Each structure stands twice: as structure tokens, then as C-alpha cells.
Amino acid sequence: MILIFLGPPGSGKGTQAKLLAEKLKIPHISLGDILREEVKKGTEIGLQAGKIINAGHLVPDEMTIELTRKRIKEADCRAGFIIDGFPRSAGQAKGLEQILAENNLEIDRVYYFRITEEEAVKRLLLRGRHDDDESIIRERFEVYEKQTRPLIDHYIKLGKLVEVDAARQIDQVFKQLL
């Protein structure tokens, strides 16, 4: 089972991905976590990505596609996985589709976590990560709207999209996913 979780920053997709991955006993692949780990390790890709992330911009497609390709090839992904935070652009969606095709895999479902900008800002400010400054949050939301929102229509056309009301409580959202 291959599931994609899309939604703006603060929509709760990471929390829900962790919960569902645990329930289904499949890996949760968070590109944000992978990138933060690369930054922490001080790798070449991490240093490049860190500057971009701290400015509130999206990491280039080539980086995210390569990191995703590498992760999907790991043994624990054979039974399926949940990806959150990827794809975030048309280029990344094409890259993901290519990676899946190379491995004879197909997306089963794409969950879109719908939330307002104000609710997302409120949640992210409470989270308190260093990259959760209000101006950066709003910039990330704006970038999301421009670059990721068009993917919603793409996945609707493919008959894969399920919309989730992400403004509800964690347990209510999880029940909807189940």
C-alpha cells in the first residue's frame, strides 16, 4: 500500500502519517525529517538544503527526488509506505511517478489535508521549531499554495485524491483516515 499525504505546513499530515504507518506496520517517509537529518549531519545536500529551508523556500526537485528514490529502495518499503511532504511540485510528482514505475509500484491513495492559513500558523507557532517564525510560516504557506496546490487537481483526475478536514482533532482525523 502506497499512500501520499499532501497538505500545507501545519495541517497535521506528519502526525497522521506516523499514526497510520504504525497501525498499518509500514514505514512513514517524511522528506522534511530526512532533510532535517541531512542538515543536522552537515552533509553537502544538508548544507544546501538548510539555507533554502531557513528562507522558507522549497528544496529543489533534484534533491528531494534523489532522497526519495534512495529511501524507497530500502528493504522496509517493500510492503508499502506513507510519504508525507512529497511531492510538493509538478516536477516532484513526475519524479515520484518515475521512481514508482521503476520499482513496479503505484500510488493507492493521496490524502489532502485541508486547513486554513490562520489555523496552520497558530499550530506551527505552538510547535516551536526554529524554522517556525510567523513570517517564514506564511512564506511556506504561500509557496505551498503556488507550487503544491496544482497537484490536488492532478490527483483528482487520476481518481486517487481523498480530502481530509485537517482542522479537526487528531483522533477525529485519524478515524476519517481509517
C-alpha positions as CSV (number, residue, x, y, z in Angstrom):
1,M,0.0,0.0,0.0
2,I,1.4,3.3,-1.1
3,L,-0.2,6.5,0.4
4,I,0.7,10.1,-0.2
5,F,-0.2,12.8,2.4
6,L,-0.4,16.3,0.9
7,G,-1.2,19.5,2.8
8,P,0.2,22.8,3.8
9,P,2.6,23.1,6.7
10,G,0.7,22.7,10.0
11,S,-2.0,20.6,8.5
12,G,-1.1,17.6,10.7
13,K,-0.1,15.3,7.9
14,G,3.1,14.2,9.6
15,T,1.3,13.3,12.8
16,Q,-1.4,11.4,11.0
17,A,1.2,9.6,8.8
18,K,3.1,8.4,11.9
19,L,-0.2,7.1,13.5
20,L,-1.4,5.4,10.3
21,A,2.1,3.9,9.5
22,E,2.2,2.4,13.0
23,K,-1.3,1.0,12.6
24,L,-0.5,-0.5,9.1
25,K,3.0,-1.5,10.1
26,I,4.6,0.2,7.1
27,P,7.3,3.0,7.1
28,H,6.4,6.6,7.3
29,I,8.7,8.6,5.0
30,S,8.9,12.2,5.9
31,L,11.0,14.2,3.4
32,G,11.1,17.0,5.9
33,D,12.6,14.7,8.6
34,I,15.1,13.3,6.0
35,L,16.2,16.8,5.0
36,R,16.5,18.0,8.7
37,E,18.6,14.9,9.4
38,E,20.9,15.8,6.4
39,V,21.2,19.3,7.7
40,K,22.0,18.0,11.2
41,K,24.7,15.7,9.8
42,G,26.2,18.6,7.8
43,T,26.2,16.7,4.6
44,E,26.7,18.5,1.3
45,I,23.0,18.2,0.5
46,G,22.1,19.1,4.1
47,L,24.1,22.4,3.9
48,Q,22.5,23.4,0.7
49,A,19.0,22.4,1.9
50,G,19.4,24.2,5.2
51,K,19.9,27.6,3.6
52,I,16.8,27.0,1.4
53,I,14.6,25.7,4.2
54,N,15.5,28.5,6.6
55,A,14.5,31.0,3.9
56,G,11.1,29.4,3.8
57,H,11.5,28.0,0.2
58,L,11.2,24.5,-1.2
59,V,14.3,22.4,-1.7
60,P,15.0,21.8,-5.5
61,D,13.3,18.8,-7.1
62,E,16.5,17.0,-7.9
63,M,17.5,16.8,-4.2
64,T,14.1,15.7,-3.0
65,I,13.6,13.2,-5.8
66,E,17.1,11.6,-5.2
67,L,16.5,11.4,-1.4
68,T,13.1,9.8,-2.1
69,R,14.5,7.3,-4.6
70,K,17.2,6.3,-2.1
71,R,14.6,5.8,0.7
72,I,12.0,3.9,-1.3
73,K,14.7,1.3,-2.3
74,E,15.3,0.3,1.3
75,A,14.0,-3.1,2.3
76,D,11.4,-1.9,4.8
77,C,9.4,-0.2,1.9
78,R,8.7,-3.4,0.0
79,A,5.3,-3.9,1.7
80,G,4.3,-0.2,1.2
81,F,4.9,3.1,2.8
82,I,3.3,6.5,3.6
83,I,5.0,9.6,2.2
84,D,4.3,13.0,3.7
85,G,5.7,16.3,2.4
86,F,6.4,14.9,-1.0
87,P,5.6,15.6,-3.8
88,R,5.3,19.3,-3.5
89,S,5.5,20.3,-7.1
90,A,4.6,19.0,-10.6
91,G,8.3,18.1,-11.1
92,Q,8.4,16.1,-7.9
93,A,5.2,14.4,-8.8
94,K,6.7,13.3,-12.1
95,G,9.9,12.2,-10.3
96,L,7.9,10.2,-7.9
97,E,5.8,8.5,-10.6
98,Q,9.1,7.6,-12.4
99,I,10.6,6.2,-9.2
100,L,7.4,4.1,-8.6
101,A,7.3,2.9,-12.2
102,E,11.0,1.8,-12.0
103,N,10.0,-0.3,-9.0
104,N,6.7,-1.6,-10.4
105,L,4.7,0.3,-7.8
106,E,1.7,2.6,-7.9
107,I,0.1,5.1,-5.6
108,D,-3.0,3.7,-3.9
109,R,-4.4,6.9,-2.4
110,V,-3.5,10.6,-2.0
111,Y,-4.9,12.3,1.2
112,Y,-5.2,16.0,1.0
113,F,-5.2,17.6,4.5
114,R,-7.2,20.8,4.1
115,I,-6.6,23.7,6.6
116,T,-6.8,27.5,6.6
117,E,-3.7,29.5,6.8
118,E,-4.6,31.1,10.1
119,E,-5.1,27.6,11.7
120,A,-1.8,26.4,10.3
121,V,0.0,29.5,11.6
122,K,-1.5,29.0,15.0
123,R,-0.5,25.4,15.2
124,L,3.0,25.9,13.9
125,L,3.8,28.8,16.3
126,L,2.8,26.4,19.2
127,R,5.1,23.7,17.8
128,G,8.1,26.0,18.4
129,R,10.7,24.7,15.9
130,H,13.4,27.1,15.0
131,D,12.0,27.5,11.4
132,D,8.5,28.2,12.7
133,D,8.8,32.0,12.8
134,E,5.5,33.6,11.7
135,S,6.9,35.3,8.6
136,I,8.6,32.1,7.5
137,I,5.4,30.1,8.1
138,R,3.4,32.5,6.0
139,E,6.0,32.3,3.2
140,R,5.9,28.5,3.3
141,F,2.1,28.6,3.1
142,E,2.3,30.9,0.1
143,V,4.9,28.8,-1.6
144,Y,2.7,25.7,-0.9
145,E,-0.3,27.4,-2.4
146,K,1.6,28.3,-5.6
147,Q,3.5,25.1,-6.2
148,T,1.7,22.3,-4.4
149,R,-1.9,23.2,-4.8
150,P,-2.0,22.3,-8.5
151,L,-1.2,18.7,-7.5
152,I,-4.6,18.4,-6.0
153,D,-6.2,18.6,-9.4
154,H,-3.7,16.2,-10.8
155,Y,-4.6,13.5,-8.3
156,I,-8.3,14.2,-8.6
157,K,-8.0,13.5,-12.3
158,L,-6.2,10.2,-11.5
159,G,-9.1,9.3,-9.1
160,K,-6.6,9.0,-6.2
161,L,-7.5,12.0,-4.0
162,V,-9.3,11.9,-0.7
163,E,-9.9,15.2,1.1
164,V,-9.4,15.3,4.9
165,D,-10.7,18.1,7.2
166,A,-7.4,18.7,9.0
167,A,-8.8,21.4,11.3
168,R,-10.4,18.7,13.5
169,Q,-8.9,17.0,16.5
170,I,-6.1,14.4,15.9
171,D,-8.3,11.4,16.8
172,Q,-11.2,12.6,14.6
173,V,-8.9,13.0,11.6
174,F,-7.4,9.6,12.3
175,K,-10.8,8.0,12.4
176,Q,-11.5,9.5,9.0
177,L,-8.3,8.0,7.6
178,L,-9.2,4.6,8.9
